[in-house]
Amino acid sequence: MARTVSASIGLRDDTSESGISLLPSERVADTLHGRRLLLVLDNCEHVIEPVAKLAERLLRAAPGLRILATSREPLALDGETVWPVPPLALPDPAASSADLAQSGAMQLFVQRVTAVSPRFTLNSDNADQVAELCRRLDGLPLALELAATRVPALGVHELVNRLDNRFQLLAAGRRDAPERQQTLRGLLDWSWDLLTEPDRIVLRRLAVHAGGCILPAAETVCAGDEIAPDTVIDVLSRLVDRSLVVVTETPDGPRYQLLETIAEYCLGRLSEAGELDRVRRLFHRYYLDLAKRAEPQIRGPEQHEWLDRVARENTNLCTALGGMIGENDATGALELVTSLVWCWFQLGRLSLARDLLQRALAADGEAPVSLRATAQAWQAGIELLTNVDGEDAARARASATAFDDIDDPQVRARARWFVDYAVYTSKNDRTRAAILHATTGILYQRGLDGVGIDELCAHAGITKETLYHHFGSKDGLIRAVLEARSDRVTRWLAQAADDAGDDPARQLAAIFDALARWYADPDFRGCGIGNAAAQRHSDPATAIAARHLGRYLDLLIDIAARAGVADPAALGRQLLVLLEGATTVADLLSDPGAAAHARDAALTLLRTTARRDDTALGNTARAPVAEPADARR
């Protein structure tokens, strides 16, 4: 290494400034002594030890020397400042087609494509596909350059469709490039070959975590053979230093995650090592144990913390369930879903609970009769709550008759209570829901005082006695209508955000897109709850409106918190003003475009705040995202 540096700065081997014969490192140090100089050492990872030794010696000999070293890991010297270089900026999922082109990853890809296919242009027809390609390739420059060479033959759409086989697909780079830069696999092989064997073992085992993992999960799944659980953290630290593992802070502690491209490569290495099945079983067991630990906690004083934890681990839990079903482990699959069904009920994820219960009950393999009966009882209750009439409800009630097959009396009592609750709720809810459905529209269109009790009953096709039985009075009906509307609207917006994936900007955009569809409805008359509060300043309508805004605020603060801003509450209040202002403008000025204006302002505010806080905190990690889905108000 010293000879390389010596040659680069023009030193001869046979002389020194003092005229004394010196070792190469001594000769360089002697030459640089007393000078102010910047020495650039590039790609140091494959010679990290000799580079570190030389740098330490030169810095001691030449106080005016500054060294800029590029490497996958720090030199670990006193006084070193590490400046992480993240992948290229990924396209914002909530951005317009025109704005997508501003990301660094998109710009590099388009530049490389036009070099091999001059007629290629980025337009509204292909922008979303190019953005997806950039995100799935994690913004890695070499991956994007290799992908660009495939566009003339495949086109962007087919290229994206084939990314599941990316290492075979991206295997034709420039002939004049170094060997490690000619294929995507070659690049990762280069990094892999520089790792120690313990580093390789932990990295390949870490890849089974589809949603990343916290330290206890890594210690459980990645340990074994020569890797002791208490040494996993040391290996993870080295992998983070080498930019092979991304770490983010969560309420559960540091969370370790692989980029999609690295995860796929490491799964291949795990299979080559003959460890894939064994490590996946450890992964399944860890998340089954987590589900079992969560069940009693969700019924106790730490319910809120555990509900949040289960929500954060949802990807891994669903992956573990799918893995157990694939291995015909019906017992494990049923244990997992019965442990978590109460959690999903508390989180309002009834559709998820229903789908996963169905998958677990359909799994091949033997399972205890008692366990299967427990799952069937929970499935019956969930079916009743998600399909409140017709044959689905009848089948659900029929499937909940085998309570005697549940051995544990406490489990049996809970299952029976849940089914009874679902039966009672679905029956009463059908009558109440029919009345609320029939009266909500007329009260919204004509106002709370614009329609009397007789007309309400006639409109709903019921007697006054029926209305009084369910609601007590007209005011009781109005209160129920407003509360039901608040529930429906907040669920609708929360679902719109949930359908948009994990990216906060995309979730925020989805909320305003949903509002835009509502504003465009010919029957739009503004916020019914706000209108009611304006009509009746001193009755429960005002309190309901305040709670309604509070639920909006909670949703927006949650999005702001997941965006990583320093003061989520402050940003949430600012976003709430935009949301409510857009609704008022759309109503009073008959301007459906108010949602789009508020959306742009909200996204600008989110990006600006998050960017400012990232600069202050040094936080560069962002979660993967998915396309927004439509929702109805």
C-alpha positions as CSV (number, residue, x, y, z in Angstrom):
1,M,0.0,0.0,0.0
2,A,2.8,2.4,0.9
3,R,4.5,1.7,-2.5
4,T,1.2,2.5,-4.3
5,V,0.9,5.8,-2.5
6,S,4.5,6.6,-3.1
7,A,4.2,6.0,-6.8
8,S,1.1,8.1,-7.0
9,I,2.8,11.2,-5.5
10,G,5.9,10.7,-7.7
11,L,8.4,9.4,-5.2
12,R,11.4,7.3,-6.3
13,D,12.2,4.1,-4.4
14,D,15.9,5.0,-3.8
15,T,15.7,8.5,-2.3
16,S,14.1,10.5,0.5
17,E,14.3,14.2,1.4
18,S,16.8,13.4,4.1
19,G,19.0,11.3,1.8
20,I,18.7,8.3,4.1
21,S,17.3,4.9,2.8
22,L,13.9,4.4,4.2
23,L,11.0,1.9,4.1
24,P,8.2,2.9,1.7
25,S,5.9,4.0,4.5
26,E,8.7,6.0,6.1
27,R,9.6,7.6,2.8
28,V,6.0,8.7,2.2
29,A,5.7,10.0,5.8
30,D,9.1,11.8,5.5
31,T,7.9,13.5,2.2
32,L,4.5,14.6,3.6
33,H,5.9,15.9,6.9
34,G,5.1,19.7,7.2
35,R,2.9,19.8,4.1
36,R,-0.9,20.5,3.8
37,L,-2.3,17.9,1.5
38,L,-5.4,15.9,0.7
39,L,-4.8,12.2,0.1
40,V,-7.6,10.3,-1.5
41,L,-7.7,6.5,-1.0
42,D,-10.5,4.8,-3.0
43,N,-12.1,1.4,-2.6
44,C,-10.3,0.5,0.6
45,E,-12.5,-2.3,1.8
46,H,-10.4,-5.1,0.3
47,V,-7.2,-3.8,1.9
48,I,-8.7,-2.2,5.0
49,E,-6.0,-3.3,7.5
50,P,-2.9,-2.0,5.5
51,V,-4.7,1.2,4.6
52,A,-5.6,1.8,8.3
53,K,-2.0,1.2,9.4
54,L,-0.6,3.5,6.7
55,A,-3.2,6.2,7.4
56,E,-2.4,6.1,11.1
57,R,1.3,6.4,10.5
58,L,1.0,9.2,7.9
59,L,-1.4,11.3,10.1
60,R,1.0,11.1,13.0
61,A,3.9,12.2,10.8
62,A,2.1,14.9,8.9
63,P,-0.3,17.0,11.0
64,G,-1.3,19.0,7.9
65,L,-2.4,15.9,6.0
66,R,-6.1,15.1,5.4
67,I,-7.2,11.7,4.2
68,L,-10.4,11.0,2.3
69,A,-11.0,7.2,2.2
70,T,-13.9,5.5,0.4
71,S,-14.7,2.1,1.8
72,R,-17.6,-0.2,2.8
73,E,-16.4,0.1,6.4
74,P,-14.7,2.8,8.5
75,L,-10.9,2.7,9.0
76,A,-11.7,2.8,12.8
77,L,-8.9,5.4,13.6
78,D,-8.9,8.1,16.2
79,G,-10.3,11.4,14.8
80,E,-12.1,9.7,11.9
81,T,-15.4,11.2,10.7
82,V,-17.7,8.7,8.9
83,W,-19.9,10.1,6.2
84,P,-22.4,7.4,5.0
85,V,-23.2,7.5,1.3
86,P,-26.9,6.3,0.9
87,P,-28.3,4.8,-2.3
88,L,-29.6,7.3,-4.8
89,A,-32.8,9.1,-3.8
90,L,-35.8,6.9,-4.7
91,P,-38.8,8.4,-6.5
92,D,-41.5,9.7,-4.1
93,P,-44.5,7.3,-4.5
94,A,-46.9,10.2,-3.9
95,A,-45.3,12.4,-6.6
96,S,-46.8,13.2,-10.0
97,S,-45.3,11.7,-13.1
98,A,-43.5,14.9,-13.8
99,D,-42.1,15.1,-10.2
100,L,-41.0,11.4,-10.3
101,A,-38.2,12.3,-12.7
102,Q,-36.5,14.5,-10.1
103,S,-35.2,11.6,-8.0
104,G,-31.6,10.7,-8.4
105,A,-32.4,7.0,-9.2
106,M,-34.8,8.0,-12.0
107,Q,-32.4,10.4,-13.5
108,L,-29.5,7.9,-13.6
109,F,-31.7,5.2,-15.1
110,V,-33.2,7.5,-17.8
111,Q,-29.7,8.8,-18.6
112,R,-28.3,5.2,-19.0
113,V,-31.3,4.1,-21.1
114,T,-31.1,6.9,-23.5
115,A,-27.4,6.1,-24.0
116,V,-28.4,2.7,-25.4
117,S,-31.8,3.6,-26.8
118,P,-31.9,7.2,-27.9
119,R,-35.6,7.2,-28.7
120,F,-36.5,6.4,-25.1
121,T,-38.4,9.1,-23.3
122,L,-39.8,9.2,-19.7
123,N,-43.6,9.9,-20.0
124,S,-46.8,9.4,-18.1
125,D,-47.2,5.9,-19.7
126,N,-44.0,4.5,-18.3
127,A,-43.1,6.8,-15.3
128,D,-44.8,4.6,-12.7
129,Q,-43.1,1.5,-14.0
130,V,-39.7,3.1,-14.0
131,A,-40.3,4.4,-10.5
132,E,-41.2,0.8,-9.4
133,L,-38.0,-0.5,-11.0
134,C,-35.9,2.1,-9.2
135,R,-37.5,1.2,-5.8
136,R,-37.2,-2.5,-6.3
137,L,-33.5,-2.2,-7.2
138,D,-33.1,-0.1,-4.0
139,G,-31.6,2.9,-6.0
140,L,-28.3,0.9,-6.4
141,P,-26.4,2.6,-9.2
142,L,-24.9,-0.5,-10.8
143,A,-28.2,-2.3,-10.7
144,L,-29.9,0.6,-12.5
145,E,-27.1,0.8,-15.1
146,L,-27.4,-2.9,-15.8
147,A,-31.2,-2.7,-16.0
148,A,-30.9,0.1,-18.5
149,T,-29.1,-2.1,-20.9
150,R,-32.1,-4.5,-21.0
151,V,-34.7,-1.8,-22.0
152,P,-34.1,-2.0,-25.8
153,A,-34.9,-5.7,-25.8
154,L,-37.5,-6.0,-23.1
155,G,-39.0,-2.6,-22.5
156,V,-39.6,-1.2,-19.0
157,H,-42.9,-3.1,-18.3
158,E,-41.4,-6.6,-19.0
159,L,-38.2,-5.7,-17.3
160,V,-40.1,-5.0,-14.1
161,N,-42.0,-8.2,-14.4
162,R,-38.8,-10.2,-14.5
163,L,-37.1,-8.6,-11.5
164,D,-37.9,-11.6,-9.3
165,N,-35.0,-13.2,-11.3
166,R,-32.8,-10.1,-11.1
167,F,-29.4,-11.8,-10.9
168,Q,-29.8,-13.7,-14.1
169,L,-31.5,-10.7,-15.7
170,L,-28.8,-8.1,-14.8
171,A,-25.8,-10.1,-16.0
172,A,-24.5,-8.1,-19.0
173,G,-22.5,-5.0,-18.1
174,R,-19.8,-3.1,-20.0
175,R,-16.8,-5.1,-21.2
176,D,-14.4,-2.5,-20.1
177,A,-15.7,-2.4,-16.5
178,P,-13.9,-4.2,-13.7
179,E,-15.1,-7.8,-13.4
180,R,-17.0,-7.0,-10.2
181,Q,-19.0,-4.3,-11.9
182,Q,-20.1,-6.3,-15.0
183,T,-23.0,-8.1,-13.3
184,L,-25.2,-7.5,-10.2
185,R,-24.2,-10.8,-8.8
186,G,-20.5,-9.9,-9.3
187,L,-20.9,-6.8,-7.3
188,L,-22.5,-8.7,-4.4
189,D,-20.0,-11.5,-4.7
190,W,-17.2,-8.9,-4.3
191,S,-18.7,-7.7,-1.1
192,W,-19.5,-11.2,0.1
193,D,-15.9,-12.4,-0.4
194,L,-14.6,-9.6,1.8
195,L,-16.6,-10.8,4.8
196,T,-15.5,-13.1,7.5
197,E,-17.2,-16.4,7.8
198,P,-19.3,-15.3,10.9
199,D,-20.3,-12.2,9.0
200,R,-21.5,-14.3,6.1
201,I,-23.4,-16.7,8.3
202,V,-25.3,-14.0,10.2
203,L,-26.0,-12.0,7.0
204,R,-27.5,-14.9,5.1
205,R,-29.6,-16.0,8.0
206,L,-30.9,-12.4,8.5
207,A,-32.5,-12.5,5.1
208,V,-35.4,-14.7,6.2
209,H,-36.9,-11.6,8.0
210,A,-39.2,-10.2,5.4
211,G,-39.9,-7.1,7.5
212,G,-36.6,-6.6,9.2
213,C,-36.1,-7.6,12.8
214,I,-35.1,-6.4,16.2
215,L,-32.0,-7.7,18.1
216,P,-33.7,-10.6,20.1
217,A,-35.1,-12.0,16.8
218,A,-31.7,-11.8,15.1
219,E,-30.0,-13.4,18.2
220,T,-32.5,-16.3,18.0
221,V,-32.6,-16.9,14.3
222,C,-29.0,-16.1,13.3
223,A,-27.2,-17.9,16.1
224,G,-26.2,-21.5,16.0
225,D,-23.1,-23.6,15.2
226,E,-20.1,-21.4,15.8
227,I,-22.3,-18.2,16.2
228,A,-23.2,-17.6,19.9
229,P,-26.3,-15.5,20.6
230,D,-24.3,-12.9,22.5
231,T,-21.9,-12.4,19.5
232,V,-24.6,-11.6,17.0
233,I,-24.7,-7.9,17.9
234,D,-21.0,-7.6,17.2
235,V,-21.5,-9.1,13.7
236,L,-24.5,-6.9,13.1
237,S,-22.4,-3.9,14.0
238,R,-19.8,-4.9,11.4
239,L,-22.5,-5.5,8.7
240,V,-24.0,-2.1,9.5
241,D,-20.5,-0.5,9.1
242,R,-20.1,-2.2,5.8
243,S,-23.5,-0.8,4.6
244,L,-24.9,-4.3,4.1
245,V,-27.5,-3.9,6.8
246,V,-29.8,-0.8,7.4
247,V,-30.6,0.0,11.0
248,T,-33.4,2.2,12.2
249,E,-34.6,3.1,15.7
250,T,-38.0,1.8,16.8
251,P,-39.8,1.7,20.2
252,D,-38.7,-2.0,20.4
253,G,-35.0,-0.9,19.9
254,P,-32.8,-1.0,16.8
255,R,-34.4,-2.7,13.8
256,Y,-32.1,-4.4,11.2
257,Q,-33.2,-4.7,7.6
258,L,-31.7,-5.7,4.3
259,L,-32.3,-4.0,1.0
260,E,-34.5,-6.1,-1.3
261,T,-31.6,-6.9,-3.7
262,I,-29.2,-7.9,-0.8
263,A,-32.0,-10.0,0.8
264,E,-32.6,-12.0,-2.4
265,Y,-28.8,-12.6,-2.8
266,C,-28.5,-13.8,0.8
267,L,-31.4,-16.1,0.5
268,G,-29.6,-17.8,-2.4
269,R,-26.5,-18.1,-0.2
270,L,-28.6,-19.5,2.6
271,S,-29.9,-22.2,0.2
272,E,-26.4,-23.0,-1.1
273,A,-25.3,-23.5,2.5
274,G,-28.1,-26.0,3.1
275,E,-29.5,-23.9,5.9
276,L,-32.7,-22.5,4.3
277,D,-35.2,-24.9,5.8
278,R,-33.6,-25.0,9.3
279,V,-33.3,-21.2,9.6
280,R,-36.9,-20.7,8.3
281,R,-38.1,-23.1,11.0
282,L,-36.3,-21.0,13.6
283,F,-37.9,-17.9,12.1
284,H,-41.4,-19.5,12.2
285,R,-40.8,-20.6,15.8
286,Y,-39.6,-17.2,17.0
287,Y,-42.7,-15.4,15.6
288,L,-45.1,-18.1,16.8
289,D,-43.6,-17.6,20.3
290,L,-44.0,-13.8,19.9
291,A,-47.7,-14.3,19.0
292,K,-48.1,-16.5,22.1
293,R,-46.4,-13.9,24.3
294,A,-48.5,-11.2,22.8
295,E,-51.9,-12.9,23.5
296,P,-52.0,-12.4,27.3
297,Q,-50.3,-9.0,27.1
298,I,-53.0,-7.7,24.7
299,R,-55.6,-8.4,27.4
300,G,-53.5,-6.6,30.1
301,P,-52.3,-3.2,31.2
302,E,-49.7,-3.1,28.4
303,Q,-52.2,-3.6,25.7
304,H,-51.4,-0.5,23.8
305,E,-47.7,-1.2,23.6
306,W,-48.3,-4.8,22.4
307,L,-50.8,-3.9,19.8
308,D,-48.3,-1.5,18.4
309,R,-45.6,-4.2,18.5
310,V,-47.8,-6.7,16.7
311,A,-48.6,-4.1,14.1
312,R,-44.9,-3.5,13.5
313,E,-44.2,-7.2,13.1
314,N,-47.2,-7.9,10.9
315,T,-45.1,-8.6,7.8
316,N,-42.9,-11.2,9.6
317,L,-46.0,-12.7,11.4
318,C,-47.8,-13.2,8.0
319,T,-44.6,-14.5,6.4
320,A,-44.2,-17.0,9.3
321,L,-47.9,-18.1,8.8
322,G,-47.4,-18.6,5.1
323,G,-44.2,-20.6,5.8
324,M,-45.9,-22.9,8.3
325,I,-48.8,-23.5,5.9
326,G,-46.3,-24.3,3.1
327,E,-44.6,-26.9,5.4
328,N,-48.0,-28.4,6.2
329,D,-47.6,-27.3,9.8
330,A,-51.3,-26.9,10.5
331,T,-50.8,-26.9,14.3
332,G,-48.3,-24.0,14.1
333,A,-50.5,-22.0,11.7
334,L,-53.6,-22.4,13.9
335,E,-51.7,-21.6,17.1
336,L,-50.4,-18.4,15.5
337,V,-53.8,-17.1,14.3
338,T,-55.7,-18.0,17.4
339,S,-53.1,-16.2,19.5
340,L,-53.4,-13.0,17.4
341,V,-57.1,-12.9,16.4
342,W,-58.0,-10.8,19.5
343,C,-55.3,-8.4,18.6
344,W,-56.6,-8.1,15.0
345,F,-60.1,-7.5,16.4
346,Q,-58.8,-4.8,18.7
347,L,-57.0,-3.1,15.8
348,G,-60.1,-3.3,13.6
349,R,-58.3,-5.6,11.1
350,L,-61.3,-7.9,10.7
351,S,-60.7,-8.6,7.0
352,L,-57.1,-9.6,7.8
353,A,-58.3,-11.8,10.6
354,R,-60.9,-13.5,8.5
355,D,-58.4,-14.2,5.6
356,L,-55.7,-15.6,7.8
357,L,-58.1,-17.8,9.8
358,Q,-59.4,-19.2,6.5
359,R,-55.8,-19.9,5.3
360,A,-54.8,-21.6,8.6
361,L,-57.9,-23.7,8.8
362,A,-57.4,-24.9,5.2
363,A,-53.7,-25.8,5.8
364,D,-52.7,-29.4,5.3
365,G,-51.4,-31.4,8.2
366,E,-52.7,-32.7,11.6
367,A,-53.8,-30.4,14.3
368,P,-55.4,-31.0,17.7
369,V,-59.2,-31.1,17.6
370,S,-59.4,-28.5,20.4
371,L,-57.1,-26.1,18.6
372,R,-59.1,-26.4,15.3
373,A,-62.4,-25.9,17.2
374,T,-61.0,-22.7,18.8
375,A,-60.0,-21.3,15.4
376,Q,-63.4,-22.3,13.9
377,A,-65.2,-20.4,16.8
378,W,-63.2,-17.3,16.2
379,Q,-63.8,-17.6,12.5
380,A,-67.5,-17.8,13.1
381,G,-67.5,-14.6,15.2
382,I,-65.3,-12.7,12.6
383,E,-67.6,-13.9,9.8
384,L,-70.7,-12.6,11.6
385,L,-69.0,-9.2,12.1
386,T,-67.8,-8.9,8.5
387,N,-70.9,-10.5,6.8
388,V,-73.9,-9.3,8.8
389,D,-76.6,-10.9,6.7
390,G,-77.3,-13.7,4.3
391,E,-75.9,-17.2,4.0
392,D,-72.4,-16.2,5.3
393,A,-73.8,-15.3,8.7
394,A,-75.9,-18.5,8.8
395,R,-72.9,-20.6,8.0
396,A,-70.8,-18.8,10.6
397,R,-73.4,-19.5,13.4
398,A,-73.6,-23.1,12.3
399,S,-69.8,-23.5,12.5
400,A,-69.6,-22.2,16.1
401,T,-71.6,-25.1,17.7
402,A,-68.6,-27.3,18.6
403,F,-67.6,-25.4,21.8
404,D,-67.4,-28.7,23.7
405,D,-64.4,-29.7,21.5
406,I,-62.4,-26.9,23.1
407,D,-60.5,-28.4,26.1
408,D,-59.4,-25.3,28.0
409,P,-62.4,-23.9,29.9
410,Q,-61.0,-20.3,29.8
411,V,-60.4,-20.5,26.0
412,R,-63.8,-22.1,25.5
413,A,-65.5,-19.3,27.6
414,R,-63.7,-16.6,25.6
415,A,-64.6,-18.2,22.2
416,R,-68.3,-18.6,23.3
417,W,-68.5,-15.0,24.5
418,F,-67.0,-13.7,21.3
419,V,-69.5,-15.6,19.1
420,D,-72.4,-14.6,21.3
421,Y,-71.2,-11.0,21.1
422,A,-71.0,-11.3,17.3
423,V,-74.5,-12.8,17.0
424,Y,-76.0,-10.1,19.2
425,T,-74.1,-7.3,17.6
426,S,-74.9,-8.4,14.1
427,K,-78.6,-8.8,14.8
428,N,-79.1,-5.5,16.6
429,D,-76.7,-3.8,14.2
430,R,-78.9,-4.8,11.2
431,T,-81.9,-3.0,12.6
432,R,-80.0,0.0,13.9
433,A,-77.9,0.1,10.7
434,A,-81.0,0.1,8.5
435,I,-82.5,3.1,10.4
436,L,-79.2,5.0,10.4
437,H,-78.7,4.3,6.7
438,A,-82.2,5.5,5.9
439,T,-82.0,8.7,7.9
440,T,-78.4,9.8,7.4
441,G,-78.9,11.1,3.9
442,I,-82.0,13.2,4.6
443,L,-80.4,14.7,7.8
444,Y,-77.3,15.5,5.8
445,Q,-79.1,17.1,2.9
446,R,-81.7,19.1,4.9
447,G,-80.0,19.7,8.2
448,L,-80.8,18.5,11.7
449,D,-83.8,20.8,12.2
450,G,-85.0,20.5,8.6
451,V,-86.9,17.2,9.1
452,G,-89.3,16.1,11.9
453,I,-89.7,12.8,13.7
454,D,-92.7,11.8,11.6
455,E,-90.9,12.3,8.4
456,L,-87.8,10.5,9.6
457,C,-89.9,7.5,10.6
458,A,-91.8,7.5,7.3
459,H,-88.5,7.8,5.4
460,A,-87.0,4.8,7.3
461,G,-90.3,2.8,7.1
462,I,-90.5,2.3,10.8
463,T,-92.9,3.3,13.6
464,K,-92.0,5.9,16.3
465,E,-91.9,3.1,18.8
466,T,-89.1,1.3,16.9
467,L,-87.2,4.5,16.6
468,Y,-87.6,5.2,20.3
469,H,-86.7,1.6,21.2
470,H,-83.3,1.9,19.5
471,F,-82.5,5.6,20.0
472,G,-84.8,7.0,22.7
473,S,-85.6,10.2,20.9
474,K,-84.8,12.3,17.8
475,D,-81.8,13.7,19.5
476,G,-80.6,10.2,20.3
477,L,-81.0,9.3,16.6
478,I,-79.1,12.4,15.6
479,R,-76.3,11.6,18.1
480,A,-76.1,8.0,16.7
481,V,-76.1,9.3,13.1
482,L,-73.2,11.7,13.8
483,E,-71.2,9.1,15.8
484,A,-71.7,6.5,13.1
485,R,-70.7,9.0,10.4
486,S,-67.6,9.9,12.4
487,D,-66.7,6.2,12.8
488,R,-67.3,5.6,9.1
489,V,-65.4,8.6,7.9
490,T,-62.3,8.0,10.1
491,R,-62.3,4.3,9.2
492,W,-62.6,5.2,5.5
493,L,-59.6,7.6,5.7
494,A,-57.6,5.2,7.9
495,Q,-58.3,2.4,5.4
496,A,-57.2,4.7,2.5
497,A,-53.9,5.4,4.3
498,D,-53.5,1.7,5.2
499,D,-54.1,0.6,1.6
500,A,-51.4,3.0,0.4
501,G,-48.6,0.9,2.1
502,D,-46.0,1.9,4.7
503,D,-44.7,5.1,3.2
504,P,-46.0,8.2,5.1
505,A,-46.1,10.5,2.1
506,R,-48.1,8.0,0.1
507,Q,-50.5,7.5,3.0
508,L,-51.0,11.3,3.3
509,A,-51.6,11.6,-0.4
510,A,-54.1,8.8,-0.3
511,I,-56.2,10.6,2.3
512,F,-56.5,13.8,0.2
513,D,-57.1,11.7,-2.9
514,A,-60.1,10.1,-1.1
515,L,-61.3,13.5,-0.1
516,A,-61.1,14.6,-3.7
517,R,-63.5,11.8,-4.8
518,W,-65.9,12.9,-2.0
519,Y,-65.8,16.5,-3.0
520,A,-66.6,15.6,-6.6
521,D,-69.8,13.8,-5.5
522,P,-72.9,15.8,-6.7
523,D,-74.5,15.3,-3.2
524,F,-71.5,16.8,-1.4
525,R,-72.7,19.3,1.2
526,G,-69.5,19.7,3.3
527,C,-68.7,17.9,6.5
528,G,-71.9,16.7,8.0
529,I,-70.5,16.6,11.5
530,G,-69.1,20.1,11.3
531,N,-72.4,21.3,9.8
532,A,-74.3,19.8,12.8
533,A,-72.0,21.4,15.3
534,A,-72.6,24.8,13.6
535,Q,-76.3,24.3,13.8
536,R,-76.3,23.3,17.5
537,H,-73.6,25.0,19.4
538,S,-74.4,23.7,22.9
539,D,-75.6,20.1,22.5
540,P,-73.7,16.8,22.0
541,A,-73.1,17.6,18.3
542,T,-70.3,20.0,19.3
543,A,-68.6,17.3,21.5
544,I,-69.0,14.7,18.7
545,A,-67.4,17.2,16.3
546,A,-64.5,17.8,18.7
547,R,-63.9,14.1,19.1
548,H,-64.2,13.6,15.3
549,L,-61.4,16.2,14.7
550,G,-59.4,14.5,17.4
551,R,-59.6,11.2,15.5
552,Y,-58.5,13.0,12.3
553,L,-55.6,14.5,14.3
554,D,-54.6,11.1,15.7
555,L,-54.4,9.7,12.2
556,L,-52.3,12.6,10.9
557,I,-50.0,12.6,13.9
558,D,-49.4,8.9,13.4
559,I,-48.4,9.6,9.8
560,A,-46.1,12.4,10.9
561,A,-44.5,10.2,13.5
562,R,-43.7,7.4,11.1
563,A,-42.2,10.0,8.8
564,G,-39.7,10.6,11.5
565,V,-40.3,14.3,12.1
566,A,-39.2,15.8,15.4
567,D,-42.6,17.2,16.5
568,P,-45.3,14.9,15.1
569,A,-48.1,16.7,17.1
570,A,-47.3,20.1,15.6
571,L,-47.1,18.8,12.1
572,G,-50.4,16.8,12.7
573,R,-52.2,20.0,13.7
574,Q,-50.9,21.8,10.6
575,L,-52.1,19.0,8.4
576,L,-55.5,19.0,10.1
577,V,-55.9,22.7,9.2
578,L,-55.2,21.9,5.6
579,L,-57.7,19.0,5.6
580,E,-60.6,20.9,7.2
581,G,-59.8,24.0,5.2
582,A,-60.0,22.0,2.0
583,T,-63.4,20.6,3.0
584,T,-64.8,24.1,3.8
585,V,-63.5,25.6,0.5
586,A,-64.8,22.7,-1.5
587,D,-68.3,23.2,0.1
588,L,-68.6,27.0,0.1
589,L,-66.9,27.6,-3.2
590,S,-68.1,24.4,-4.9
591,D,-64.4,23.7,-5.7
592,P,-63.6,19.9,-5.8
593,G,-60.0,20.9,-6.7
594,A,-59.5,22.1,-3.2
595,A,-58.4,18.6,-2.2
596,A,-55.6,18.6,-4.8
597,H,-54.3,22.0,-3.7
598,A,-54.4,20.9,0.0
599,R,-52.7,17.6,-1.0
600,D,-49.8,19.4,-2.7
601,A,-49.4,21.7,0.3
602,A,-49.6,18.8,2.8
603,L,-46.9,16.8,0.9
604,T,-44.7,19.8,0.6
605,L,-45.0,20.4,4.4
606,L,-44.3,16.8,5.2
607,R,-41.3,16.6,2.9
608,T,-39.9,19.9,4.1
609,T,-40.3,19.0,7.8
610,A,-38.9,15.5,7.4
611,R,-36.0,16.8,5.3
612,R,-35.1,19.4,7.9
613,D,-35.3,16.9,10.7
614,D,-33.3,14.3,8.8
615,T,-30.6,16.9,8.3
616,A,-30.6,17.7,12.0
617,L,-30.7,14.0,13.1
618,G,-28.7,12.3,10.4
619,N,-31.6,9.9,9.6
620,T,-31.6,8.6,6.1
621,A,-33.7,5.4,6.2
622,R,-37.2,5.2,4.7
623,A,-39.6,2.4,4.5
624,P,-40.7,0.6,1.3
625,V,-44.0,1.7,-0.2
626,A,-46.9,0.5,-2.4
627,E,-49.3,2.2,-4.7
628,P,-52.4,4.0,-3.2
629,A,-55.7,2.2,-3.5
630,D,-59.1,4.0,-4.0
631,A,-61.5,4.3,-1.0
632,R,-65.0,5.6,-0.7
633,R,-66.4,8.1,1.8
